[in-house]
Amino acid sequence: AHFYAMALATHNISPPPASVGGALVEQRVVNYVPLRMAVSEEIPPIPIDEGLEGAELRKATKQSRVKRAETVYNMMKEDYERIKGYEQ
């Protein structure tokens, strides 16, 4: 399987409502503005030592998942900065 991080700047397209709560169905504004999107390079695999077993394997698996989450977050954040998503 191949995975890619994606950053999508949507605030200017459909900004959040001015207030939270109230009616279940609320009116939303949709603006016609350029869409800014970035797709990262492929997310690299985080290897796990195949010789591990039991508790060591579970610990290594958890560490690998944390490392992958950090990697994906940083990739997405860099792409979001590149498309100027924080400047909306």
A tleap script that builds the chain and sets N, CA, C and O, in Angstrom:
source leaprc.protein.ff14SB
mol = sequence {
  NALA HIE PHE TYR ALA MET ALA LEU ALA THR
  HIE ASN ILE SER PRO PRO PRO ALA SER VAL
  GLY GLY ALA LEU VAL GLU GLN ARG VAL VAL
  ASN TYR VAL PRO LEU ARG MET ALA VAL SER
  GLU GLU ILE PRO PRO ILE PRO ILE ASP GLU
  GLY LEU GLU GLY ALA GLU LEU ARG LYS ALA
  THR LYS GLN SER ARG VAL LYS ARG ALA GLU
  THR VAL TYR ASN MET MET LYS GLU ASP TYR
  GLU ARG ILE LYS GLY TYR GLU CGLN
}
set mol.1.N position { 0.845 -1.182 0.000 }
set mol.1.CA position { 0.000 0.000 0.000 }
set mol.1.C position { 0.887 1.240 0.000 }
set mol.1.O position { 1.995 1.229 0.537 }
set mol.2.N position { 0.394 2.281 -0.595 }
set mol.2.CA position { 1.107 3.550 -0.675 }
set mol.2.C position { 0.231 4.630 -0.048 }
set mol.2.O position { -0.966 4.708 -0.325 }
set mol.3.N position { 0.840 5.467 0.805 }
set mol.3.CA position { 0.096 6.509 1.485 }
set mol.3.C position { 0.787 7.854 1.278 }
set mol.3.O position { 2.012 7.932 1.195 }
set mol.4.N position { -0.028 8.917 1.195 }
set mol.4.CA position { 0.460 10.262 0.966 }
set mol.4.C position { -0.281 11.214 1.890 }
set mol.4.O position { -1.491 11.088 2.077 }
set mol.5.N position { 0.449 12.177 2.473 }
set mol.5.CA position { -0.191 13.215 3.281 }
set mol.5.C position { -0.759 14.256 2.324 }
set mol.5.O position { -0.199 14.503 1.255 }
set mol.6.N position { -1.869 14.861 2.716 }
set mol.6.CA position { -2.488 15.870 1.868 }
set mol.6.C position { -2.857 17.086 2.711 }
set mol.6.O position { -3.386 16.952 3.814 }
set mol.7.N position { -2.577 18.256 2.188 }
set mol.7.CA position { -2.973 19.508 2.835 }
set mol.7.C position { -3.962 20.200 1.917 }
set mol.7.O position { -3.735 20.310 0.712 }
set mol.8.N position { -5.063 20.668 2.494 }
set mol.8.CA position { -6.121 21.301 1.713 }
set mol.8.C position { -6.574 22.546 2.465 }
set mol.8.O position { -7.053 22.452 3.595 }
set mol.9.N position { -6.425 23.705 1.844 }
set mol.9.CA position { -6.823 24.971 2.452 }
set mol.9.C position { -8.264 25.274 2.047 }
set mol.9.O position { -8.528 25.624 0.897 }
set mol.10.N position { -9.197 25.138 2.991 }
set mol.10.CA position { -10.615 25.298 2.672 }
set mol.10.C position { -11.292 26.454 3.403 }
set mol.10.O position { -12.464 26.737 3.154 }
set mol.11.N position { -10.582 27.115 4.287 }
set mol.11.CA position { -11.215 28.156 5.108 }
set mol.11.C position { -11.900 29.218 4.260 }
set mol.11.O position { -13.027 29.608 4.565 }
set mol.12.N position { -11.252 29.694 3.209 }
set mol.12.CA position { -11.840 30.749 2.390 }
set mol.12.C position { -12.982 30.246 1.508 }
set mol.12.O position { -13.823 31.036 1.078 }
set mol.13.N position { -13.019 28.950 1.237 }
set mol.13.CA position { -14.088 28.382 0.418 }
set mol.13.C position { -15.378 28.302 1.227 }
set mol.13.O position { -16.431 28.746 0.770 }
set mol.14.N position { -15.294 27.744 2.409 }
set mol.14.CA position { -16.476 27.596 3.274 }
set mol.14.C position { -16.062 27.878 4.708 }
set mol.14.O position { -15.793 26.955 5.476 }
set mol.15.N position { -16.009 29.165 5.069 }
set mol.15.CA position { -15.561 29.517 6.416 }
set mol.15.C position { -16.533 28.998 7.480 }
set mol.15.O position { -17.715 28.794 7.204 }
set mol.16.N position { -16.027 28.790 8.688 }
set mol.16.CA position { -16.909 28.314 9.758 }
set mol.16.C position { -17.951 29.381 10.098 }
set mol.16.O position { -17.749 30.562 9.812 }
set mol.17.N position { -19.064 28.966 10.707 }
set mol.17.CA position { -20.081 29.950 11.082 }
set mol.17.C position { -19.542 30.933 12.114 }
set mol.17.O position { -18.572 30.644 12.814 }
set mol.18.N position { -20.177 32.092 12.200 }
set mol.18.CA position { -19.730 33.136 13.124 }
set mol.18.C position { -19.887 32.708 14.580 }
set mol.18.O position { -19.132 33.154 15.443 }
set mol.19.N position { -20.870 31.841 14.857 }
set mol.19.CA position { -21.076 31.379 16.223 }
set mol.19.C position { -21.365 29.882 16.216 }
set mol.19.O position { -21.723 29.306 15.189 }
set mol.20.N position { -21.204 29.273 17.375 }
set mol.20.CA position { -21.439 27.848 17.527 }
set mol.20.C position { -22.723 27.649 18.316 }
set mol.20.O position { -23.007 28.394 19.254 }
set mol.21.N position { -23.492 26.646 17.934 }
set mol.21.CA position { -24.730 26.355 18.646 }
set mol.21.C position { -25.928 26.907 17.901 }
set mol.21.O position { -25.817 27.355 16.760 }
set mol.22.N position { -27.052 26.869 18.549 }
set mol.22.CA position { -28.263 27.383 17.921 }
set mol.22.C position { -28.974 26.306 17.124 }
set mol.22.O position { -29.069 25.158 17.559 }
set mol.23.N position { -29.464 26.675 15.979 }
set mol.23.CA position { -30.283 25.790 15.155 }
set mol.23.C position { -29.487 24.591 14.661 }
set mol.23.O position { -28.281 24.669 14.428 }
set mol.24.N position { -30.196 23.484 14.510 }
set mol.24.CA position { -29.569 22.272 14.006 }
set mol.24.C position { -29.113 22.461 12.565 }
set mol.24.O position { -28.033 22.013 12.180 }
set mol.25.N position { -29.936 23.121 11.786 }
set mol.25.CA position { -29.587 23.404 10.389 }
set mol.25.C position { -29.224 24.878 10.316 }
set mol.25.O position { -30.041 25.745 10.628 }
set mol.26.N position { -28.011 25.153 9.908 }
set mol.26.CA position { -27.571 26.547 9.840 }
set mol.26.C position { -27.155 26.877 8.417 }
set mol.26.O position { -26.760 26.001 7.647 }
set mol.27.N position { -27.251 28.132 8.091 }
set mol.27.CA position { -26.865 28.585 6.760 }
set mol.27.C position { -25.345 28.668 6.686 }
set mol.27.O position { -24.701 29.182 7.600 }
set mol.28.N position { -24.775 28.161 5.594 }
set mol.28.CA position { -23.330 28.216 5.390 }
set mol.28.C position { -23.034 29.025 4.135 }
set mol.28.O position { -23.773 28.961 3.152 }
set mol.29.N position { -21.971 29.768 4.179 }
set mol.29.CA position { -21.533 30.579 3.058 }
set mol.29.C position { -20.516 29.782 2.248 }
set mol.29.O position { -19.606 29.174 2.810 }
set mol.30.N position { -20.672 29.786 0.943 }
set mol.30.CA position { -19.703 29.147 0.059 }
set mol.30.C position { -19.164 30.217 -0.875 }
set mol.30.O position { -19.925 30.848 -1.608 }
set mol.31.N position { -17.873 30.419 -0.850 }
set mol.31.CA position { -17.222 31.418 -1.697 }
set mol.31.C position { -16.527 30.728 -2.865 }
set mol.31.O position { -16.051 29.600 -2.742 }
set mol.32.N position { -16.477 31.399 -3.961 }
set mol.32.CA position { -15.786 30.876 -5.137 }
set mol.32.C position { -14.393 31.488 -5.184 }
set mol.32.O position { -14.194 32.583 -5.710 }
set mol.33.N position { -13.442 30.765 -4.627 }
set mol.33.CA position { -12.051 31.199 -4.559 }
set mol.33.C position { -11.164 30.048 -5.025 }
set mol.33.O position { -11.613 28.902 -5.060 }
set mol.34.N position { -9.914 30.333 -5.384 }
set mol.34.CA position { -9.025 29.242 -5.809 }
set mol.34.C position { -8.829 28.205 -4.702 }
set mol.34.O position { -8.711 28.545 -3.525 }
set mol.35.N position { -8.797 26.962 -5.098 }
set mol.35.CA position { -8.534 25.860 -4.178 }
set mol.35.C position { -7.030 25.684 -4.071 }
set mol.35.O position { -6.327 25.647 -5.081 }
set mol.36.N position { -6.542 25.578 -2.854 }
set mol.36.CA position { -5.113 25.336 -2.645 }
set mol.36.C position { -4.949 23.976 -1.994 }
set mol.36.O position { -5.484 23.713 -0.917 }
set mol.37.N position { -4.196 23.116 -2.671 }
set mol.37.CA position { -4.030 21.746 -2.216 }
set mol.37.C position { -2.603 21.297 -2.478 }
set mol.37.O position { -1.993 21.697 -3.469 }
set mol.38.N position { -2.076 20.472 -1.596 }
set mol.38.CA position { -0.747 19.901 -1.790 }
set mol.38.C position { -0.783 18.436 -1.384 }
set mol.38.O position { -1.380 18.081 -0.368 }
set mol.39.N position { -0.149 17.599 -2.170 }
set mol.39.CA position { -0.009 16.182 -1.858 }
set mol.39.C position { 1.480 15.912 -1.693 }
set mol.39.O position { 2.284 16.258 -2.559 }
set mol.40.N position { 1.838 15.294 -0.579 }
set mol.40.CA position { 3.244 15.080 -0.249 }
set mol.40.C position { 3.854 13.953 -1.068 }
set mol.40.O position { 3.190 13.281 -1.858 }
set mol.41.N position { 5.128 13.782 -0.844 }
set mol.41.CA position { 5.802 12.582 -1.337 }
set mol.41.C position { 5.206 11.395 -0.585 }
set mol.41.O position { 4.489 11.578 0.399 }
set mol.42.N position { 5.497 10.194 -1.040 }
set mol.42.CA position { 4.992 9.008 -0.363 }
set mol.42.C position { 5.510 8.966 1.079 }
set mol.42.O position { 6.679 9.249 1.342 }
set mol.43.N position { 4.626 8.611 1.992 }
set mol.43.CA position { 5.013 8.499 3.395 }
set mol.43.C position { 5.959 7.310 3.526 }
set mol.43.O position { 5.612 6.195 3.137 }
set mol.44.N position { 7.149 7.542 4.070 }
set mol.44.CA position { 8.121 6.442 4.153 }
set mol.44.C position { 7.712 5.406 5.207 }
set mol.44.O position { 7.135 5.762 6.234 }
set mol.45.N position { 8.002 4.153 4.959 }
set mol.45.CA position { 7.709 3.133 5.972 }
set mol.45.C position { 8.651 3.297 7.167 }
set mol.45.O position { 9.800 3.710 7.010 }
set mol.46.N position { 8.166 2.977 8.329 }
set mol.46.CA position { 8.975 3.009 9.542 }
set mol.46.C position { 9.273 1.546 9.887 }
set mol.46.O position { 8.383 0.829 10.346 }
set mol.47.N position { 10.495 1.103 9.675 }
set mol.47.CA position { 10.799 -0.322 9.872 }
set mol.47.C position { 10.759 -0.743 11.342 }
set mol.47.O position { 11.027 0.046 12.247 }
set mol.48.N position { 10.416 -2.008 11.541 }
set mol.48.CA position { 10.422 -2.627 12.870 }
set mol.48.C position { 11.321 -3.855 12.781 }
set mol.48.O position { 11.246 -4.620 11.820 }
set mol.49.N position { 12.160 -4.034 13.776 }
set mol.49.CA position { 13.054 -5.191 13.820 }
set mol.49.C position { 12.229 -6.478 13.821 }
set mol.49.O position { 11.453 -6.724 14.745 }
set mol.50.N position { 12.399 -7.285 12.794 }
set mol.50.CA position { 11.613 -8.511 12.646 }
set mol.50.C position { 11.988 -9.579 13.671 }
set mol.50.O position { 11.264 -10.563 13.820 }
set mol.51.N position { 13.094 -9.407 14.374 }
set mol.51.CA position { 13.524 -10.390 15.359 }
set mol.51.C position { 12.869 -10.213 16.718 }
set mol.51.O position { 13.076 -11.036 17.610 }
set mol.52.N position { 12.083 -9.158 16.896 }
set mol.52.CA position { 11.458 -8.900 18.197 }
set mol.52.C position { 10.225 -9.771 18.392 }
set mol.52.O position { 9.574 -10.178 17.431 }
set mol.53.N position { 9.921 -10.048 19.652 }
set mol.53.CA position { 8.738 -10.841 19.988 }
set mol.53.C position { 8.096 -10.281 21.248 }
set mol.53.O position { 8.715 -9.520 21.991 }
set mol.54.N position { 6.849 -10.666 21.474 }
set mol.54.CA position { 6.136 -10.343 22.705 }
set mol.54.C position { 6.097 -8.864 23.027 }
set mol.54.O position { 5.762 -8.037 22.179 }
set mol.55.N position { 6.448 -8.534 24.281 }
set mol.55.CA position { 6.381 -7.159 24.767 }
set mol.55.C position { 7.306 -6.234 23.990 }
set mol.55.O position { 6.965 -5.076 23.745 }
set mol.56.N position { 8.472 -6.735 23.602 }
set mol.56.CA position { 9.408 -5.904 22.830 }
set mol.56.C position { 8.814 -5.531 21.473 }
set mol.56.O position { 8.957 -4.397 21.016 }
set mol.57.N position { 8.151 -6.490 20.834 }
set mol.57.CA position { 7.513 -6.232 19.542 }
set mol.57.C position { 6.379 -5.228 19.704 }
set mol.57.O position { 6.249 -4.316 18.888 }
set mol.58.N position { 5.563 -5.373 20.734 }
set mol.58.CA position { 4.464 -4.424 20.965 }
set mol.58.C position { 5.000 -3.020 21.208 }
set mol.58.O position { 4.448 -2.045 20.699 }
set mol.59.N position { 6.084 -2.916 21.990 }
set mol.59.CA position { 6.678 -1.608 22.265 }
set mol.59.C position { 7.242 -1.000 20.985 }
set mol.59.O position { 7.036 0.186 20.725 }
set mol.60.N position { 7.941 -1.780 20.194 }
set mol.60.CA position { 8.510 -1.289 18.936 }
set mol.60.C position { 7.411 -0.888 17.955 }
set mol.60.O position { 7.553 0.096 17.230 }
set mol.61.N position { 6.315 -1.648 17.932 }
set mol.61.CA position { 5.191 -1.324 17.056 }
set mol.61.C position { 4.573 0.007 17.457 }
set mol.61.O position { 4.273 0.839 16.601 }
set mol.62.N position { 4.384 0.209 18.760 }
set mol.62.CA position { 3.818 1.471 19.243 }
set mol.62.C position { 4.743 2.639 18.899 }
set mol.62.O position { 4.279 3.680 18.435 }
set mol.63.N position { 6.046 2.471 19.124 }
set mol.63.CA position { 7.004 3.531 18.797 }
set mol.63.C position { 6.991 3.840 17.300 }
set mol.63.O position { 7.100 4.999 16.898 }
set mol.64.N position { 6.859 2.804 16.485 }
set mol.64.CA position { 6.802 2.980 15.042 }
set mol.64.C position { 5.563 3.782 14.641 }
set mol.64.O position { 5.636 4.658 13.779 }
set mol.65.N position { 4.437 3.481 15.268 }
set mol.65.CA position { 3.200 4.206 14.957 }
set mol.65.C position { 3.300 5.671 15.369 }
set mol.65.O position { 2.836 6.553 14.646 }
set mol.66.N position { 3.900 5.933 16.520 }
set mol.66.CA position { 4.088 7.316 16.971 }
set mol.66.C position { 4.998 8.052 15.993 }
set mol.66.O position { 4.706 9.182 15.601 }
set mol.67.N position { 6.096 7.417 15.599 }
set mol.67.CA position { 7.033 8.027 14.653 }
set mol.67.C position { 6.347 8.312 13.315 }
set mol.67.O position { 6.560 9.367 12.718 }
set mol.68.N position { 5.519 7.363 12.844 }
set mol.68.CA position { 4.808 7.563 11.578 }
set mol.68.C position { 3.831 8.726 11.699 }
set mol.68.O position { 3.733 9.541 10.782 }
set mol.69.N position { 3.103 8.818 12.817 }
set mol.69.CA position { 2.161 9.920 13.017 }
set mol.69.C position { 2.892 11.260 13.024 }
set mol.69.O position { 2.415 12.226 12.428 }
set mol.70.N position { 4.037 11.328 13.688 }
set mol.70.CA position { 4.824 12.561 13.714 }
set mol.70.C position { 5.311 12.916 12.313 }
set mol.70.O position { 5.279 14.082 11.918 }
set mol.71.N position { 5.760 11.915 11.565 }
set mol.71.CA position { 6.251 12.133 10.209 }
set mol.71.C position { 5.139 12.676 9.314 }
set mol.71.O position { 5.340 13.646 8.582 }
set mol.72.N position { 3.976 12.050 9.376 }
set mol.72.CA position { 2.838 12.474 8.554 }
set mol.72.C position { 2.411 13.889 8.939 }
set mol.72.O position { 2.154 14.717 8.065 }
set mol.73.N position { 2.334 14.168 10.225 }
set mol.73.CA position { 1.949 15.501 10.682 }
set mol.73.C position { 2.921 16.552 10.148 }
set mol.73.O position { 2.495 17.587 9.637 }
set mol.74.N position { 4.209 16.295 10.263 }
set mol.74.CA position { 5.211 17.258 9.793 }
set mol.74.C position { 5.148 17.443 8.282 }
set mol.74.O position { 5.314 18.559 7.789 }
set mol.75.N position { 4.909 16.361 7.542 }
set mol.75.CA position { 4.780 16.467 6.086 }
set mol.75.C position { 3.576 17.335 5.723 }
set mol.75.O position { 3.670 18.210 4.863 }
set mol.76.N position { 2.448 17.085 6.384 }
set mol.76.CA position { 1.237 17.845 6.118 }
set mol.76.C position { 1.419 19.314 6.509 }
set mol.76.O position { 0.982 20.210 5.786 }
set mol.77.N position { 2.061 19.555 7.649 }
set mol.77.CA position { 2.280 20.925 8.109 }
set mol.77.C position { 3.164 21.693 7.126 }
set mol.77.O position { 2.880 22.850 6.816 }
set mol.78.N position { 4.229 21.064 6.635 }
set mol.78.CA position { 5.096 21.710 5.648 }
set mol.78.C position { 4.314 22.035 4.374 }
set mol.78.O position { 4.456 23.122 3.814 }
set mol.79.N position { 3.495 21.094 3.924 }
set mol.79.CA position { 2.691 21.344 2.722 }
set mol.79.C position { 1.684 22.461 2.960 }
set mol.79.O position { 1.467 23.293 2.079 }
set mol.80.N position { 1.065 22.493 4.139 }
set mol.80.CA position { 0.085 23.528 4.459 }
set mol.80.C position { 0.747 24.904 4.479 }
set mol.80.O position { 0.163 25.886 4.022 }
set mol.81.N position { 1.964 24.969 5.010 }
set mol.81.CA position { 2.707 26.231 4.992 }
set mol.81.C position { 3.052 26.624 3.558 }
set mol.81.O position { 2.988 27.800 3.199 }
set mol.82.N position { 3.420 25.630 2.736 }
set mol.82.CA position { 3.783 25.899 1.338 }
set mol.82.C position { 2.613 26.472 0.543 }
set mol.82.O position { 2.810 27.339 -0.308 }
set mol.83.N position { 1.387 25.992 0.815 }
set mol.83.CA position { 0.227 26.511 0.087 }
set mol.83.C position { -0.380 27.728 0.795 }
set mol.83.O position { -1.440 28.219 0.406 }
set mol.84.N position { 0.300 28.202 1.827 }
set mol.84.CA position { -0.119 29.384 2.590 }
set mol.84.C position { -1.479 29.181 3.250 }
set mol.84.O position { -2.295 30.101 3.305 }
set mol.85.N position { -1.713 27.984 3.745 }
set mol.85.CA position { -2.976 27.669 4.399 }
set mol.85.C position { -3.195 28.415 5.700 }
set mol.85.O position { -4.336 28.662 6.093 }
set mol.86.N position { -2.100 28.780 6.377 }
set mol.86.CA position { -2.233 29.507 7.637 }
set mol.86.C position { -2.496 30.992 7.411 }
set mol.86.O position { -2.787 31.719 8.361 }
set mol.87.N position { -2.397 31.451 6.169 }
set mol.87.CA position { -2.584 32.872 5.866 }
set mol.87.C position { -3.987 33.193 5.390 }
set mol.87.O position { -4.219 34.275 4.851 }
set mol.88.N position { -4.913 32.294 5.574 }
set mol.88.CA position { -6.291 32.529 5.099 }
set mol.88.C position { -7.005 33.527 5.976 }
set mol.88.O position { -8.168 33.846 5.728 }
savepdb mol mol.pdb
quit
